[in-house]
């Protein structure tokens, strides 16, 4: 059984530095950004979304813990009274495959319900087939598909 614990500022700083790097890499891999601009653009997006860091209103950043060990993170934002959005979920590589993401997603749904949310959305990069499979198993449905082709 895992537990969700709100991030403290030290955990947030650790998360932010790795999240910016990972997000920049994903945007380059998906063809959205050029390598040389990716870190700057990722930093700008995080600054816009979390202007007060882990204390930004209507944003709930959790460390996922298993037996007092940090095994990952999950970030839920309340976009409106009834709509939530999971901006990020990440399980540390050595803990992947143990069902922690699945359990964290179920627990974040409970958090959302307590906040009055009726729906939770998320984004997944098209090339991340493992994550897409997990979300589909948990009942998330595809609402939009963007496609492009290099010519």
FENQUI-V901231 format. One record per helix or strand of 2 or more residues. SS is the DSSP state (H for helix, E for strand). FROM is the first residue (numbers start at 1). TO is the last residue. If there is no record, write none. Layout:
SS	FROM	TO
SS	FROM	TO
This chain:
E	3	6
H	9	29
H	35	49
H	53	55
E	59	66
E	69	78
E	83	91
H	93	95
H	100	114
E	119	122
H	129	137
